[in-house]
Amino acid sequence: MRFLPVFLDLKTGPVVLIGAGELLRAKLRVLAAAGAGIRVYAIDGDRDLSLSSDDAARIEIVTGDPLTADLSGVIAIVCAGAGDVGVAMSVRAKALGLPVNVMDDLEHSSFIFPAIVDRGDVVVAVGTGGTSPVVARRVREKIEALLPARIGELAEFIGTFRKSINERIAEFPLRRRFWERVIDGPIGAAVLAGRKDEADASLEAISDPSDFARADKPEGSVALVGAGPGDPDLLTIKALRALQDADIVFHDELVSPEILDRIRRDTTRVPVGRRVGKPGIGQDAINKRMIEAAQSGQRVVRLKGGDPFVFGRGGEEVEALRAAGVAYSIIPGITAGLGGAADFEVPLTYRHEATRITFLTAHKARDAEAVDWSTLTDTKMTVVIYMGMTAAPAVRAGLFAAGRSPETPVGVFSRVTRPDAQGAIGTLRDLPELVRRIQGGPAILIIGDVVRHAGSLRRQTPKHIISDLLDAAE
């Protein structure tokens, strides 16, 4: 390690910035964003730096020769696009014992600029010793994806209470345990979820911080996580973090093996879902097991295909968690209807053609028979039906009876976003036959004129593509 990472307090004195053109302006933006007081020498004479009113108050544009300027009180020198002036300035700075950076010139630099992840009070610096800024940026991008967006707010929150709590806990190890419990428990989760008022109240309600820190039983919580339609790359960053943090995961049968592979290896996995025609443990039993796990101090994830609040019974689980007094969070996922539409390039809305969308479920024929199809006959409405393969004949009969045209375009899309996804396109008249073409579900049905615009039929066999396009065009 040639360069030791340090954090410089930019309020202790001005930074001298010397250079020209866009390179000068780029470094100026970095320093200004960090709140530095800046003394700028634009050696090309272009002093139009496009400063905001806030930045202008902290930035002094100086004329004259920087090589003879008074450097009293200066804390660092930065040269960007300064040419030979930068090299000469480096010699002067080193003679005075001042830190100096000459852009893209390690020989004349005593410090370098890292790639920065800025989350307010949390700042991560990534460096490669100046050898490859592009590699540093790529590492920064990975870190940015992993860090919660509000991690800086969590640090600020801790800072607000740190002095008062530390005054009430004499032993250092106990202080550390206190803050670990705060950060890793429901209070920290509330801050990261944007519920700071709730976190404030919870921390202020801790009457004895030492007892809280000594508690043997950790506080459990439940995260209702949407796994999306199947492609593991469609997991949200927040969902991935929850899977990595979980002690136990209760997952549906619809969650793909590739997504289950993203769970931490030592996490307990409990399948609790069921497929059509197969027994399951029941929603009440799932609720009970989740609550018991959280009350035992475990971090629980309830992992659901698609989105928890779109035909996922997430609302029922939230009600049960509320009633039990268990801390919970909700992490949405891409629902299968949207995943299928994107996978097969079916726009669910289309100007002048489709201005409304209805999502419904028809698990069984009796589900379809219970639907008021008369409300779904508007030709400018796209109807997306979940779990509709078994009920396809009843769906067709219901729409026919309500007056929907037999020539209405229909698409049946199974295992959407997965490598083995399949699609079949035709008309409402042919719906049961389209379902038979699909080699197993889960599948969604998309009904409406927008299906004519489907563009991604690559997963179908060639003999089906032409007939489907002709049917949809009629």
C-alpha positions in Angstrom: 0.0 0.0 0.0 1.7 3.1 -1.2 -1.0 5.6 -0.4 -2.6 5.6 3.1 -6.3 6.5 3.0 -7.0 9.6 5.1 -10.0 11.9 5.5 -9.0 15.6 5.3 -11.0 18.2 7.2 -11.6 20.8 4.5 -12.8 23.4 7.0 -9.3 23.9 8.5 -8.1 26.0 5.5 -8.4 26.7 1.8 -7.4 24.3 -1.0 -5.5 25.9 -3.9 -6.8 24.6 -7.3 -4.7 25.3 -10.4 -5.5 24.4 -13.9 -7.6 25.0 -17.0 -10.7 23.9 -18.9 -13.0 21.0 -18.0 -10.4 19.2 -16.0 -10.3 22.2 -13.6 -14.1 22.5 -13.5 -14.4 18.7 -12.7 -12.0 18.9 -9.7 -13.8 22.1 -8.6 -17.1 20.3 -8.5 -15.6 17.5 -6.4 -14.0 19.9 -3.9 -17.1 22.1 -3.8 -19.3 19.1 -3.1 -17.1 18.3 -0.1 -17.6 21.8 1.3 -14.1 23.0 0.8 -13.0 26.6 0.7 -11.2 26.9 -2.6 -8.7 29.4 -4.1 -8.8 29.0 -7.9 -6.1 29.9 -10.4 -7.5 29.5 -13.9 -4.2 29.6 -15.9 -6.0 29.7 -19.3 -7.7 33.0 -18.3 -11.2 31.5 -18.5 -12.9 32.4 -15.2 -16.4 31.4 -16.2 -16.7 28.5 -13.8 -20.5 28.3 -13.7 -20.7 28.5 -9.9 -23.9 28.3 -8.0 -24.6 31.1 -5.5 -23.8 28.7 -2.6 -20.5 27.6 -4.1 -19.5 31.2 -5.0 -19.4 32.2 -1.4 -16.7 29.6 -0.7 -14.7 30.0 -3.9 -12.1 32.7 -4.6 -11.0 33.2 -8.1 -7.5 34.6 -8.0 -5.3 36.3 -10.6 -1.6 36.3 -10.7 1.1 33.6 -10.7 0.4 30.7 -8.4 4.1 29.9 -8.3 4.8 33.1 -6.3 1.5 33.2 -4.4 1.3 33.3 -0.6 0.4 29.8 0.6 0.0 30.6 4.3 -2.8 28.6 5.8 -3.3 26.4 2.7 -4.0 22.8 3.5 -3.6 21.2 0.1 -2.8 22.0 -3.6 -4.5 20.4 -6.5 -3.4 20.8 -10.2 -5.8 19.7 -13.0 -4.9 20.5 -16.6 -2.1 22.7 -15.4 0.7 21.3 -17.6 4.2 22.5 -16.6 2.8 24.8 -14.0 1.5 21.8 -12.2 5.0 20.1 -12.1 6.6 23.3 -10.9 3.8 23.8 -8.3 4.5 20.3 -7.0 8.1 21.1 -6.4 7.2 24.2 -4.4 4.5 22.4 -2.4 6.8 19.6 -1.4 9.4 22.1 -0.3 6.8 23.7 1.9 5.5 20.3 3.2 2.1 20.8 1.7 0.1 17.8 0.3 -0.1 18.1 -3.5 -2.0 16.3 -6.3 -1.1 16.7 -9.9 -3.8 15.0 -11.9 -2.6 11.8 -13.7 1.0 12.3 -12.5 1.9 10.0 -9.6 5.6 11.1 -9.7 4.6 14.7 -8.7 1.8 13.8 -6.4 1.9 13.2 -2.6 -1.8 12.3 -2.5 -4.3 11.1 -4.9 -8.1 11.3 -5.3 -10.0 8.1 -4.7 -13.2 7.0 -6.2 -15.8 8.1 -3.6 -19.1 6.6 -2.4 -20.9 9.5 -0.7 -23.7 8.7 1.7 -23.6 11.8 3.8 -21.9 10.9 7.1 -20.8 7.6 5.6 -18.0 8.0 3.0 -16.2 5.2 1.3 -12.9 5.8 -0.6 -11.6 3.4 -3.2 -8.1 3.6 -4.6 -5.8 1.6 -6.8 -2.6 3.6 -6.0 -3.3 5.7 -9.0 -2.7 2.9 -11.4 -6.2 2.4 -12.7 -9.0 4.9 -11.9 -11.4 2.9 -14.0 -11.0 -0.2 -11.8 -11.5 2.1 -8.7 -14.8 3.3 -10.3 -16.0 -0.2 -11.0 -15.3 -1.2 -7.4 -17.1 2.0 -6.2 -20.1 1.0 -8.3 -20.3 -2.4 -6.6 -20.1 -0.8 -3.2 -22.8 1.8 -4.1 -25.1 -1.1 -5.1 -24.6 -2.9 -1.8 -24.9 0.0 0.6 -28.3 1.1 1.7 -29.3 4.5 0.4 -29.9 5.8 3.9 -26.8 4.4 5.6 -25.6 8.0 6.0 -28.8 8.8 7.8 -28.2 5.9 10.1 -24.8 7.2 11.0 -26.2 10.7 11.6 -29.0 9.1 13.8 -26.4 7.3 15.9 -24.3 10.5 16.2 -27.3 12.4 17.6 -27.7 10.0 20.5 -24.2 8.8 20.9 -23.0 11.2 23.6 -26.1 10.9 25.8 -26.1 7.1 25.6 -22.4 6.8 26.2 -22.7 8.9 29.3 -25.2 6.4 30.7 -23.1 3.3 29.9 -19.7 3.4 31.6 -18.2 0.2 30.1 -16.9 0.4 26.6 -17.8 -3.2 25.6 -21.3 -2.6 26.8 -21.6 0.6 24.7 -20.5 -1.3 21.6 -23.1 -4.0 22.3 -25.8 -1.4 22.7 -25.1 0.2 19.3 -24.8 -3.2 17.7 -28.3 -4.0 18.9 -29.6 -0.7 17.7 -28.0 -0.9 14.3 -28.9 -4.6 13.6 -32.4 -4.5 15.1 -35.7 -2.8 14.4 -34.5 0.7 15.3 -31.8 0.6 12.6 -34.2 -1.0 10.2 -36.7 1.9 10.8 -34.0 4.5 10.0 -33.0 2.7 6.8 -36.7 2.4 5.8 -37.1 6.2 6.2 -39.1 6.0 9.4 -36.8 8.2 11.5 -39.5 9.5 13.9 -40.4 5.9 14.8 -36.7 5.2 15.4 -36.3 8.3 17.6 -39.2 7.3 19.7 -38.0 3.7 20.0 -34.5 4.7 21.1 -35.8 7.3 23.6 -38.1 4.7 25.1 -35.1 2.6 26.2 -35.2 3.4 29.9 -32.0 1.5 30.9 -29.4 1.3 28.0 -27.2 -1.1 30.0 -30.1 -3.6 30.4 -30.9 -3.2 26.7 -27.3 -4.0 25.8 -27.1 -7.0 28.2 -30.3 -8.6 26.9 -29.5 -12.1 25.9 -32.5 -12.3 23.6 -32.0 -10.3 20.4 -34.9 -8.6 18.8 -36.3 -10.4 15.8 -38.0 -9.0 12.7 -39.7 -10.1 9.5 -39.1 -8.8 6.0 -41.7 -9.5 3.4 -39.6 -9.7 0.3 -40.7 -9.8 -3.4 -38.5 -12.2 -5.3 -39.7 -11.0 -8.7 -40.9 -13.3 -11.5 -37.8 -15.6 -11.6 -34.7 -13.9 -13.1 -32.3 -13.5 -10.1 -30.9 -10.4 -11.7 -34.3 -8.7 -11.2 -34.0 -8.9 -7.4 -33.7 -5.5 -5.9 -30.6 -4.6 -4.0 -32.7 -4.2 -0.9 -34.1 -7.7 -1.4 -30.6 -9.2 -1.9 -29.4 -7.5 1.4 -32.4 -9.0 3.2 -31.5 -12.5 1.9 -27.9 -12.1 3.0 -28.9 -10.9 6.5 -31.6 -13.5 7.2 -31.4 -16.2 9.8 -34.4 -18.1 8.3 -36.3 -17.8 5.0 -39.8 -19.0 4.5 -40.2 -19.2 0.7 -42.9 -20.0 -1.8 -42.7 -22.8 -4.4 -42.8 -20.1 -7.1 -39.4 -18.8 -6.1 -36.8 -20.0 -8.6 -33.8 -22.1 -7.5 -31.5 -19.4 -8.9 -33.0 -16.9 -6.4 -32.8 -19.3 -3.5 -29.1 -19.6 -4.3 -28.7 -15.9 -3.4 -29.6 -16.8 0.2 -26.6 -16.9 2.6 -25.5 -20.6 2.8 -25.9 -21.0 6.6 -29.5 -19.6 6.5 -32.3 -22.0 7.3 -34.7 -22.4 4.3 -38.3 -23.5 4.9 -40.6 -24.1 1.9 -44.1 -23.1 2.8 -45.8 -22.5 -0.6 -47.9 -24.8 -2.6 -48.8 -25.3 -6.2 -52.3 -25.9 -7.7 -53.6 -29.3 -6.7 -50.9 -29.9 -4.1 -51.3 -29.5 -0.3 -49.7 -26.7 1.6 -49.3 -25.8 5.3 -51.9 -23.0 5.1 -51.7 -19.3 5.7 -52.4 -19.4 9.4 -49.6 -21.8 9.9 -47.2 -19.7 7.9 -48.1 -16.6 10.0 -47.6 -18.6 13.2 -44.2 -19.9 12.2 -43.0 -16.5 11.1 -44.1 -14.8 14.3 -42.6 -17.5 16.5 -39.2 -17.2 14.6 -39.2 -13.4 15.0 -40.2 -13.6 18.7 -37.2 -16.0 19.3 -34.9 -13.2 18.0 -34.4 -14.4 14.4 -34.2 -12.2 11.4 -37.0 -13.6 9.2 -37.5 -13.3 5.5 -40.9 -14.2 3.9 -39.8 -14.7 0.3 -42.6 -14.5 -2.3 -42.6 -14.8 -6.1 -43.4 -11.5 -7.7 -44.5 -8.8 -5.3 -45.9 -9.5 -1.8 -48.9 -7.2 -2.3 -50.0 -8.5 -5.7 -51.9 -11.7 -5.2 -49.2 -12.7 -2.6 -51.3 -12.4 0.6 -48.8 -10.0 1.9 -51.6 -7.9 3.4 -52.8 -10.8 5.5 -49.3 -11.4 6.8 -48.8 -7.8 7.7 -52.0 -7.8 9.7 -50.8 -10.9 11.6 -47.4 -9.3 12.3 -49.0 -6.1 13.5 -51.3 -8.0 15.9 -48.4 -9.9 17.3 -46.3 -6.8 17.8 -43.5 -8.1 15.6 -41.3 -5.5 13.8 -41.6 -5.9 10.0 -40.6 -4.3 6.7 -41.8 -4.7 3.1 -39.5 -5.0 0.1 -41.5 -4.9 -3.1 -40.6 -7.0 -6.1 -41.4 -7.0 -9.8 -44.7 -8.6 -10.3 -45.1 -11.4 -12.9 -47.5 -9.3 -15.0 -44.9 -6.6 -15.5 -42.1 -9.2 -15.9 -44.0 -11.1 -18.6 -44.9 -7.9 -20.4 -41.3 -6.8 -20.5 -40.0 -10.3 -21.4 -42.3 -10.7 -24.4 -42.4 -7.0 -25.3 -46.1 -6.5 -24.7 -46.8 -2.9 -23.7 -49.6 -3.0 -21.1 -50.6 0.5 -22.1 -50.4 2.0 -25.5 -51.4 5.5 -26.5 -55.0 5.7 -28.0 -55.3 1.8 -27.8 -55.0 0.9 -24.1 -55.5 3.4 -21.3 -56.4 1.1 -18.4 -55.0 -2.1 -16.8 -56.8 -4.6 -14.6 -55.0 -7.3 -12.7 -57.0 -10.3 -11.4 -56.5 -13.9 -10.4 -58.4 -16.9 -11.6 -56.8 -19.9 -9.8 -59.7 -22.2 -10.5 -62.8 -22.3 -12.7 -65.0 -21.2 -9.8 -62.7 -18.1 -9.4 -63.3 -17.1 -13.0 -67.0 -17.7 -12.6 -67.1 -15.3 -9.6 -65.6 -12.4 -11.7 -67.9 -9.7 -13.0 -66.7 -9.9 -16.5 -69.1 -7.2 -17.6 -66.7 -4.6 -16.2 -63.8 -5.9 -18.4 -65.2 -5.5 -21.9 -63.8 -2.1 -22.7 -61.5 -2.6 -25.7 -59.1 0.0 -24.3 -58.5 -2.1 -21.2 -55.7 -4.6 -20.9 -56.6 -7.5 -18.6 -53.8 -9.4 -16.9 -54.8 -12.7 -15.3 -52.6 -14.5 -12.8 -52.7 -18.3 -12.4 -55.2 -18.6 -15.2 -54.1 -21.7 -17.0 -56.6 -24.1 -15.3 -59.4 -21.6 -15.5 -58.8 -20.6 -19.2 -62.1 -22.1 -20.5 -64.1 -20.3 -17.8 -62.2 -17.0 -18.5 -63.1 -17.3 -22.2 -66.7 -18.2 -21.5 -67.0 -15.2 -19.0 -65.6 -12.7 -21.5 -67.7 -14.1 -24.4 -70.9 -13.9 -22.2 -70.0 -10.3 -21.4 -69.7 -9.4 -25.0 -65.9 -9.3 -25.6 -65.0 -10.1 -29.2 -63.7 -13.6 -29.9 -61.0 -11.9 -32.0 -59.5 -10.1 -29.0 -55.8 -10.7 -29.0 -54.5 -12.9 -26.2 -51.1 -14.0 -25.0 -50.2 -16.8 -22.6 -46.8 -16.4 -21.1 -45.2 -19.0 -18.7 -42.2 -18.9 -16.5 -41.5 -15.3 -17.5 -38.0 -13.9 -17.3 -36.5 -17.4 -16.8 -34.4 -19.2 -19.5 -37.2 -21.7 -20.2 -40.0 -19.1 -20.6 -42.6 -19.7 -23.3 -45.2 -17.6 -25.0 -48.2 -18.4 -27.2 -50.2 -15.7 -29.0 -53.6 -15.9 -30.6 -57.2 -14.8 -30.0 -59.7 -15.1 -27.2 -61.4 -17.9 -29.2 -58.2 -20.0 -29.1 -57.4 -19.4 -25.4 -57.6 -23.0 -24.2 -55.5 -24.2 -27.1 -52.9 -21.5 -26.4 -52.7 -22.8 -22.8 -52.2 -26.3 -24.1 -49.2 -25.2 -26.1 -47.4 -24.0 -23.0 -45.4 -26.7 -21.3 -46.4 -26.0 -17.7 -46.7 -22.9 -15.6 -46.8 -20.7 -13.7 -48.3 -18.5 -16.4 -50.0 -15.2 -16.9 -52.7 -14.3 -19.5 -52.6 -10.9 -21.2 -55.8 -10.0 -23.0 -56.3 -6.9 -25.1 -55.2 -5.1 -28.3 -51.7 -4.5 -26.9 -50.8 -8.1 -27.5 -50.6 -7.3 -31.2 -47.4 -5.4 -30.4 -45.6 -8.4 -28.9 -42.1 -8.5 -30.3 -40.3 -11.2 -28.4 -41.5 -14.6 -29.5 -38.0 -16.1 -29.6 -38.9 -18.9 -27.2 -41.7 -20.3 -29.3 -41.3 -23.0 -31.9 -41.2 -21.7 -35.5 -44.5 -23.4 -36.5 -46.3 -21.4 -33.8 -44.8 -18.0 -34.6 -46.4 -17.5 -38.0 -49.9 -18.7 -36.9 -49.8 -16.6 -33.8 -48.9 -13.5 -35.7 -51.6 -14.1 -38.3 -54.2 -14.6 -35.5 -53.1 -11.5 -33.7 -53.2 -9.4 -36.8 -56.8 -10.4 -37.9 
